[in-house]
Structures are given as C-alpha cells and as structure tokens.
C-alpha cells in the first residue's frame, strides 16, 4: 500500500483523514457543507460528516478499499481551498 500524504490541517486517525472546521454561525457552516457537497458529487466520493451549529466534522476514507487512499487526500486538499 502506498503512503498517502496527509494534507495540512488534517490528521490520519481511525482509518480516515479527519478535520474539524469552526465557523461564525450555522449559516456559514452549512454553506461550507453545500460547497463540499458539490465537490464530492463531482468526484463521486462522499465524506462522512456531521454538523453541530457552527462546527463541521469531516472524515474521509475509501470504504471500497478499506483504507485512506490518494482519493481521500485529493478531496481533503480541495476542501482546504474553501477555508
């Protein structure tokens, strides 16, 4: 298995790339999720995520491979461009 680069701000934990994002309010957090949804749909690669008021928590893993892959790292890097 090749080594996957962990993008800035993310951590490799529990077989996923994980990151938490905090915003000023719910509206900003939800708009961020909507932008990610567009990216994820285009890549046909969808995050495990949650939202609690102004906080968005994301986990990326390639379920079909059973591990973190370059596909997860690429989506994490795209998400980083939004913040």
C-alpha positions as CSV (number, residue, x, y, z in Angstrom):
1,X,0.0,0.0,0.0
2,X,1.4,3.4,-0.9
3,X,1.9,6.2,1.6
4,X,-0.8,8.8,1.4
5,X,0.0,12.4,2.0
6,X,-2.0,14.0,4.9
7,X,-3.0,17.5,3.8
8,X,-2.3,20.5,6.0
9,X,-4.8,20.7,9.0
10,X,-6.0,17.1,8.7
11,X,-5.0,14.1,10.8
12,X,-4.9,10.4,9.9
13,X,-6.8,8.7,12.6
14,X,-9.0,5.6,12.9
15,X,-8.5,4.7,9.2
16,X,-9.7,8.1,8.0
17,X,-8.5,11.6,7.3
18,X,-10.2,13.8,9.8
19,X,-10.7,17.5,10.4
20,X,-13.0,19.8,12.3
21,X,-13.9,23.3,10.9
22,X,-15.5,26.0,13.1
23,X,-17.4,29.0,11.6
24,X,-19.0,32.1,13.0
25,X,-22.5,30.6,12.7
26,X,-24.7,27.9,11.4
27,X,-25.3,29.6,8.0
28,X,-21.6,29.7,7.3
29,X,-21.1,26.1,8.3
30,X,-24.0,24.9,6.2
31,X,-22.8,26.9,3.1
32,X,-19.4,25.3,3.6
33,X,-21.0,21.8,3.6
34,X,-23.0,22.7,0.4
35,X,-19.8,23.7,-1.3
36,X,-18.2,20.4,-0.3
37,X,-21.3,18.5,-1.5
38,X,-20.7,19.9,-5.0
39,X,-17.0,18.8,-4.9
40,X,-17.8,15.4,-3.5
41,X,-20.6,14.7,-6.0
42,X,-18.3,15.7,-8.9
43,X,-15.6,13.4,-7.6
44,X,-18.2,10.6,-6.8
45,X,-16.5,10.4,-3.4
46,X,-18.6,11.3,-0.4
47,X,-17.5,12.3,3.1
48,X,-18.7,11.0,6.4
49,X,-19.5,14.2,8.2
50,X,-21.6,16.0,10.8
51,X,-22.7,19.5,11.7
52,X,-23.5,20.9,15.1
53,X,-24.4,24.6,14.9
54,X,-21.1,26.3,13.7
55,X,-18.9,23.2,13.6
56,X,-18.4,20.8,10.7
57,X,-16.6,17.5,11.4
58,X,-15.4,15.5,8.3
59,X,-13.9,12.0,7.9
60,X,-12.6,10.8,4.6
61,X,-11.9,7.2,3.8
62,X,-12.2,4.9,0.8
63,X,-14.7,2.4,2.0
64,X,-14.3,0.3,-1.1
65,X,-10.6,-0.1,-0.4
66,X,-10.8,-0.3,3.4
67,X,-8.3,2.4,3.9
68,X,-7.3,6.0,3.2
69,X,-6.2,6.5,-0.4
70,X,-5.0,9.3,-2.6
71,X,-8.6,9.9,-3.5
72,X,-9.3,11.0,0.1
73,X,-6.2,13.1,0.2
74,X,-7.2,14.8,-3.0
75,X,-10.7,15.6,-1.7
76,X,-9.2,16.9,1.6
77,X,-6.9,19.2,-0.4
78,X,-9.9,20.5,-2.4
79,X,-11.8,21.1,0.9
80,X,-8.8,23.1,2.2
81,X,-9.2,25.5,-0.7
82,X,-12.6,26.6,0.7
83,X,-11.3,27.9,4.0
